[in-house]
């Protein structure tokens, strides 16, 4: 029931994803069960391939996350998180209220022991055809050096285990390449990253390095990262508005990537864009499958033990 285009986009996306799953892999739909089954019937889709967790209530996109979670105990986001916590499902994904998803991640599931601040990431299409990652992109507007240091570890593990980037190069987003550049936060963070052998730190990177091959994982605070993310999204919008077809800029389309994991919480959680269509929903669900198969959460736990 989550997202601007629900339930049509969600249910159609789930159907498209179900066609790409292997035996023993099942999509569990959380929300109004009768509505979902009626939709499948009207579209001549066999809903027996799905499992259902019925939820009577929905948190709208405009509601205050904490208040809505408290006032609507039978909402689909809370029921989904309870299922994840009780290991009834292996990954929980939603394009619904992102604030409620983040609150649920922190308080229903909780951070992995040792993780100071969970975060979210975004994909950066590279000119060479590959991808990079930037984190955080919005959860933690204010950060301390040890938090950015942990982002580097989380991003490296995600890049290596889900995107198969071997020994990912970690860069610190800054206003210059030199070691002494930046504000107090980036200068102190540089020392944290430089003195640790568990990550492949390559130094400072600038805004012009976002889409080249200098770094595979770019670390920054959530305020800066969110500005970068929205700027990148505007590239794709401008290209579309001008009716320009370009293979590289087509890779800025959010639909391709589906959603972003909440890295550092004790469970697989994916947050999709509120405007997600059926293609984005499908790709978010398939990314969830990759999270499970990569065993990323266990590897994060091991790194922070």
DOTI-997146 format. One line per field, with one value per residue (C-alpha): residue number from 0; x, y, z; residue in one letter. Coordinates in pm, whole numbers, plus 50000, padded with zeros to 5 digits. Layout:
residues N
i = c(NUM_...)
east = c(X_...)
north = c(Y_...)
up = c(Z_...)
aa = c(A_...)
END
This chain:
residues 305
i = c(0_1_2_3_4_5_6_7_8_9_10_11_12_13_14_15_16_17_18_19_20_21_22_23_24_25_26_27_28_29_30_31_32_33_34_35_36_37_38_39_40_41_42_43_44_45_46_47_48_49_50_51_52_53_54_55_56_57_58_59_60_61_62_63_64_65_66_67_68_69_70_71_72_73_74_75_76_77_78_79_80_81_82_83_84_85_86_87_88_89_90_91_92_93_94_95_96_97_98_99_100_101_102_103_104_105_106_107_108_109_110_111_112_113_114_115_116_117_118_119_120_121_122_123_124_125_126_127_128_129_130_131_132_133_134_135_136_137_138_139_140_141_142_143_144_145_146_147_148_149_150_151_152_153_154_155_156_157_158_159_160_161_162_163_164_165_166_167_168_169_170_171_172_173_174_175_176_177_178_179_180_181_182_183_184_185_186_187_188_189_190_191_192_193_194_195_196_197_198_199_200_201_202_203_204_205_206_207_208_209_210_211_212_213_214_215_216_217_218_219_220_221_222_223_224_225_226_227_228_229_230_231_232_233_234_235_236_237_238_239_240_241_242_243_244_245_246_247_248_249_250_251_252_253_254_255_256_257_258_259_260_261_262_263_264_265_266_267_268_269_270_271_272_273_274_275_276_277_278_279_280_281_282_283_284_285_286_287_288_289_290_291_292_293_294_295_296_297_298_299_300_301_302_303_304)
east = c(50000_50306_50417_50250_50148_50016_49860_49892_50268_50342_50136_50243_50607_50572_50428_50717_50972_50802_50871_51246_51263_51392_51215_51181_51186_50858_50731_50520_50277_50196_49877_49509_49488_49140_49227_49542_49364_49088_49352_49527_49195_49102_49441_49424_49725_49756_49808_49882_50255_50242_50201_50003_50026_49706_49730_49422_49593_49817_50063_50028_50330_50248_50193_50439_50627_50651_50294_50149_50335_50191_49834_49803_49937_49803_49978_50163_50505_50483_50352_50634_50898_50746_50767_51131_51213_51046_51232_50908_51063_51428_51405_51146_51103_50872_50826_50599_50662_51044_51038_50834_51071_51371_51203_51100_51453_51599_51345_51182_51501_51773_52135_52393_52602_52888_52724_52682_52452_52289_52282_52152_52343_52292_52439_52668_52679_53042_53162_53340_53012_53047_52887_53004_52834_52793_52687_52521_52258_52010_51967_52249_52272_52527_52810_53126_53450_53396_53053_53199_53468_53197_53021_53342_53332_52960_52997_53299_53116_52809_53014_53220_52945_52646_52808_53111_53367_53690_53883_53669_53852_53719_53731_53635_53428_53607_53680_54033_54254_54526_54532_54484_54183_53828_53653_53719_53499_53674_54021_53957_53785_54086_54300_54055_54050_54423_54518_54300_54413_54069_53958_54124_54136_54264_54232_54011_53791_53618_53278_53426_53529_53176_53128_53482_53677_53884_53676_53422_53282_53250_53192_53022_52768_52399_52343_52611_52516_52151_52246_52463_52183_51924_52171_52232_51857_51820_52057_51810_51514_51689_51784_51424_51286_51510_51413_51778_51863_52195_52302_52509_52253_51983_52169_52068_51710_51617_51401_51713_51828_51491_51580_51850_51932_51948_52305_52393_52058_52016_51808_51766_51561_51512_51358_51223_51151_50802_50731_50833_50661_50634_50987_51138_50938_51053_51418_51387_51260_51537_51795_51648_51718_52081_52109_51995_52219_52525_52478_52573_52418_52626_52941_52865_52814_53148_53326_53183_53222)
north = c(50000_50228_50482_50742_50485_50211_49963_49922_49981_49772_49472_49481_49519_49224_49017_49113_49026_48692_48582_48616_48426_48073_47780_47831_48211_48382_48738_48821_49108_49319_49525_49491_49123_49138_49444_49274_48953_49147_49340_49020_48866_49171_49151_48773_48706_48393_48520_48174_48242_48508_48495_48763_48944_49141_49497_49708_50046_50254_50531_50798_50970_51299_51164_51220_50890_50845_50958_50741_50431_50481_50569_50299_49975_49761_49956_49764_49904_49793_49450_49415_49500_49257_48985_49070_49078_48738_48598_48528_48715_48767_49121_49398_49648_49947_50258_50399_50664_50677_50837_50547_50301_50465_50484_50119_50022_50192_50092_49771_49610_49824_49887_49612_49615_49858_50063_50422_50549_50338_50509_50487_50493_50583_50442_50662_50554_50557_50670_50335_50143_50042_50186_50353_50429_50743_50742_50881_51046_51182_51005_51172_51543_51602_51354_51306_51159_50813_50796_50877_50617_50357_50466_50377_50025_49979_50110_49889_49577_49665_49741_49424_49177_49306_49485_49251_49533_49377_49579_49890_50222_50455_50832_51112_51384_51714_52052_51954_51650_51753_51593_51917_52037_52076_52162_52020_51717_51608_51680_51463_51191_51175_51070_50794_50656_50692_50501_50194_49898_49734_49965_50072_50447_50649_50999_51297_51317_51623_51677_51623_51271_51147_50974_50873_50570_50739_50594_50313_50429_50800_50896_51215_51342_51300_51670_51682_51342_51435_51749_51533_51278_51541_51700_51363_51303_51640_51525_51260_51500_51760_51502_51383_51736_51806_51475_51371_51002_50915_50570_50707_50949_50682_50506_50789_50660_50560_50273_50071_50052_50013_50115_50160_49937_50077_49977_49900_49776_49417_49302_49350_49666_49839_50183_50268_50605_50735_50778_50420_50259_49885_49862_50028_49800_49494_49599_49682_49330_49173_49383_49238_48892_48998_49123_48787_48582_48795_48739_49106_49150_48871_49015_49358_49197_49021_49344_49531_49252)
up = c(50000_50011_49754_49536_49276_49504_49492_49112_49086_49395_49290_48926_49033_49268_48983_48752_49021_49096_48738_48801_49129_49173_49335_49709_49683_49767_49777_50083_50028_50335_50320_50232_50132_49979_49772_49644_49548_49372_49178_49071_48964_48757_48583_48527_48751_48963_49317_49458_49402_49675_50050_50231_50564_50609_50741_50812_50823_50600_50687_50419_50269_50446_50798_51081_51105_51485_51555_51278_51395_51742_51638_51371_51526_51240_50967_50698_50788_51152_51052_50800_51057_51309_51045_50979_51350_51400_51096_50908_50615_50517_50379_50414_50129_50091_49878_50148_50412_50431_50775_50911_50743_50908_51249_51217_51117_51423_51687_51563_51434_51588_51489_51471_51788_51739_51465_51582_51306_51031_50693_50338_50013_49649_49331_49118_48750_48631_48290_48244_48270_48634_48945_49261_49591_49800_50165_50367_50146_50395_50728_50921_50841_51117_51167_51369_51231_51383_51215_50872_50936_50993_50673_50490_50634_50561_50206_50137_50252_50044_49733_49762_49850_49650_49356_49342_49349_49470_49729_49673_49670_49940_49894_50133_49964_50014_49857_49754_49710_49956_50300_50493_50294_50420_50743_51088_51016_50698_50836_51142_50938_50706_51003_51098_50744_50680_50993_50923_50714_50690_50407_50083_50149_49852_50003_49931_49622_49480_49323_48976_49080_49155_48821_48725_48843_49113_49399_49431_49766_49847_50210_50330_50583_50499_50431_50163_50025_49985_49789_49560_49518_49420_49179_49013_48984_48811_48534_48428_48449_48234_47972_47955_47933_47636_47470_47452_47434_47594_47712_47996_48139_48105_48388_48624_48611_48967_48831_48749_49111_49283_49636_49895_50193_50542_50621_50981_51113_51227_50931_50558_50498_50163_50109_49766_49608_49684_49312_49233_48936_48871_48727_49033_49264_49070_49091_49462_49530_49322_49509_49827_49690_49629_49988_50119_49889_49968_50343_50382_50726_50879_50725_50871_51212_51183_51084_51385_51639)
aa = c(X_X_X_X_X_X_X_X_X_X_X_X_X_X_X_X_X_X_X_X_X_X_X_X_X_X_X_X_X_X_X_X_X_X_X_X_X_X_X_X_X_X_X_X_X_X_X_X_X_X_X_X_X_X_X_X_X_X_X_X_X_X_X_X_X_X_X_X_X_X_X_X_X_X_X_X_X_X_X_X_X_X_X_X_X_X_X_X_X_X_X_X_X_X_X_X_X_X_X_X_X_X_X_X_X_X_X_X_X_X_X_X_X_X_X_X_X_X_X_X_X_X_X_X_X_X_X_X_X_X_X_X_X_X_X_X_X_X_X_X_X_X_X_X_X_X_X_X_X_X_X_X_X_X_X_X_X_X_X_X_X_X_X_X_X_X_X_X_X_X_X_X_X_X_X_X_X_X_X_X_X_X_X_X_X_X_X_X_X_X_X_X_X_X_X_X_X_X_X_X_X_X_X_X_X_X_X_X_X_X_X_X_X_X_X_X_X_X_X_X_X_X_X_X_X_X_X_X_X_X_X_X_X_X_X_X_X_X_X_X_X_X_X_X_X_X_X_X_X_X_X_X_X_X_X_X_X_X_X_X_X_X_X_X_X_X_X_X_X_X_X_X_X_X_X_X_X_X_X_X_X_X_X_X_X_X_X_X_X_X_X_X_X_X_X_X_X_X_X_X_X_X_X_X_X)
END
